[in-house]
Amino acid sequence: MDSRQRLLLALNHQEADHVPLDIGATLLTSIHCAAYKKLRAFLGMPQVPVQMMNVCEQVAVIDEDLRQFFGVDARGVEPRDSSTYRLEIRNDLPGHSCFYDEWGIGWKMPVDGGFFYDMFYHPLAEAQSPDEVKAYPFPNPNDAQRYRGLRERARQAAEVEKQAVVLAGISSGILELAAWLRGYEKHYADFIDNQPLLEFLLDKALEIKLAYWERALAEAGEYVDVVEEADDLGGQYRTLISPKMYRAIVKPRHKTLFDFIHRHTSAKIFFHSCGAIRELIPDLIEIGVDILNPVQVNAAGMDSSGLKRDFGKDIVFWGGGVDTQGAFGSGRVDVQAVKDDVRRRIDDLAPGGGFVFSVVHNIQANVPPQNIIAMWEAWRDDGKY
């Protein structure tokens, strides 16, 4: 059985020969560049220049030798930047490197000891009305440069490598993009104080996404098995906005987006949302989400056994393979604790298919290579059907 067959069985709630594995198919399931370098050294692999999958999160593109070592079952393909944007790392801010992304959002990282780029500039922070949002120079989703080589990369992954193909989106989610453009404080205040601006901005983000997915799926859709969308809806203990507010303002726009994608492809919709979102999972299933990631098993209400029991027939869990807030990501070498946690998650989530093994979000910089290998060994040994 090849990787694509294995993963497609899981996505259709069937048991394959083994629980499929994803390390690095998305910028939400990869590994921080610092941990990646340590892992390669630990395994005696050549130290090669690290390609960045995502600059903000400092996550690495997994090189082919390590993909082969792990036996990864999915390959991600991503759009390129537009022809009018070039990433430029600058040193304008004392003690920081910084850059502005294609949306005009500013990001900075400490030069000494920094792990990630954090937002420091929100270009629509001072906007007061929909007209000001309308006047903003948003990126062009139809720029042909974005799609250069997309079809061939997807075809190569599907037909030659026999990998399941995950097609990435153009940006963060519609809700996240609004927050990043406005700044979190003003964004959340907009739900009460300025709903016209909020809804116009959400609709603009939705418009851009619809244009992107129409073009991307026309280019490569026949080879794509999974399309990737995201919107963080939860914190550690509860949703970031009330379920009532989600259902009134955000859910209808998510439904429009997911309905559009489903009309243009038979691929499954992978939706990433961190946090305690158990209360919203029925809503996500209702509006067409097929796959939930990262399955933050240590957040309130997100225990893996309960999620599988209550939602396992209706949604695939892609993630949740090891508790990154516990032994795996403590910074300590704790091989046995990692293996025990992986076995628990496999026991909870694997029966009947509907489970793709991956870490809860990216492997962070402080994770010792011994813990990563322990995770992989437990998946290898205990993930057989």
CORHULIN-V71663 format. One line per field, one symbol per residue. ss: DSSP state (a for helix, b for strand, c for the rest). phi: phi as a letter, one per 40 degrees, with the letter a starting at -180 (. if undefined). psi: psi as a letter, one per 20 degrees, with the letter a starting at -180 (. if undefined). A space follows every 10 residues. Layout:
BEGIN
ss = ???
phi = ???
psi = ???
END
This chain:
BEGIN
ss = ccaaaaaaaa accccccbcb bccccccccc bbaaaaaaaa aacccccccc cbbbccccbb cccaaaaaaa cccbbbbccc cccccccccb cccccbbbbb cccccbbbbb cccccccbbb bcccccccca aaaacccccc cccaaaacca aaaaaaaaaa cccbbbbccc cccaaaaaaa aacaaaaaaa aaacaaaaaa aaaaaaaaaa aaaaaaaaaa aaaccbbbbb cccbccccbc ccaaaaaaaa aaaaaaaaaa aaaacccbbb bbcccccaaa aaaaaacccc bbbccccccc cccaaaaaaa accccbbbcc ccccccaaac ccccaaaaaa aaaaaaaaac ccccbbbccc ccbcccccaa aaaaaaaaaa aacbc
phi = .ccccccccc cbfbcccacc bbbgcbcbbb acdccccccc cccgcdcbdc cccacdcfcc ccccccdcdc gcbbbcbbcc ccccbbcbcb bccdgbcaab cccgccbbad cbgcbacbcb bbcbcccbad cccdcccccc ccdccdbcgc cccccdcccc cfbcbbcccc accccccccc ccgcccdccd cbcacdcdcc ccccccdccc cccccccccb dcbcbabbba acbbbcbacc bcdccdccbc dccdcdcccc cccbaccccc bcacgcbdcc ddcccdchcc bbbcgccccd gbcccccccc bccbacbbhg cacccbdcbc gccadccccc ccccccdcbc dgggabcacc gcccccccdc ccccdcccdc cbccc
psi = prgggghhgg hklqpbhqpq poojirjikb pqhghgghgg ghikqqoqpp pphoggilqq ppqhhhghgh lqiqpqpqqr qriipppopr khppjqqrrp ahijppqqpp hojqhrpqpi poikhjqirh hhghipnqqo ijphhhjpjg ghhggggghg ikqppoprai arrhgggggh hhqgghghhh hghmhggghg gghggggggg gghggghhgj hiiphpqprq ooiqahirqh qqhghghhgg ghhgggghgg ghhiqiqqop pporanjghi ghggghjjph ppqjmnijrp jkphghgggh ihiiqponaj hqoiichgki iqomgghghh gghghghghh pjakppprqo aqprhjoqhh hghggghggg hijq.
END
